[in-house]
Amino acid sequence: MLWTKNLEETVAFYTTVLGFTCREFNKDWQWASLYKDETDIMLAYPNAHFDSEIGFSGSFYFQVNEVEKLWKELKNETEIVYDLEVFDWGMKEFAIKDNNGYILQFGENIEK
């Protein structure tokens, strides 16, 4: 569950920029469910049960196929955290920020 104070803007980012599909959008609940391939994400406006600011101290990591193709699609459309790079642990990856500032990493295993 990712919190956002701009639900419609966040749904638009994930569907338009990242290619997710919106499965359900409930304006009264300020909640949405999205999916892409085998990945499901829920978005919500923070409710009274949580008394903290929106944020996350880590990143969300997505293992993908064709990371170079995805990089070419996203590099000019998003805020880049780090460029496409090959790491010693056998992953080719990059990272971006979504419209809320969450860090999203995308990586492909190159040691197959």
C-alpha positions, 0 to 999 in steps of 0.5 A: 500500500503506497500512501499518496495525497494526490490519488488521481495524479498517482494513478495517472503516473503509474498507468500512463508512465509505467504502464500499469492498469487500474483495476479499481478506483474508489473515490469515496475510499480514496483508494485504488488497485493497480496491476502490471504483469505479476505486480499488484500495487494499492494506493490510498490517501492516508487515513486516521489510523496512521499518524505519520507523513507520507514517506518510505526510507527504502526503495521498491525493487522490481525485477523485470525483463528487458531492463534496457528497453524500459530504461529507454522508455522512462529515462526522459519521462521521470526523475532519475535517481541513478542511470542504467548500470551493471552491478557486481552482483549480476544485475543491470538496473536503474532507479527513478522517483514516482510523483510522490518521491518514492524510489522505484528500482528496476533490475534484470538478472544478467547472470543467467 
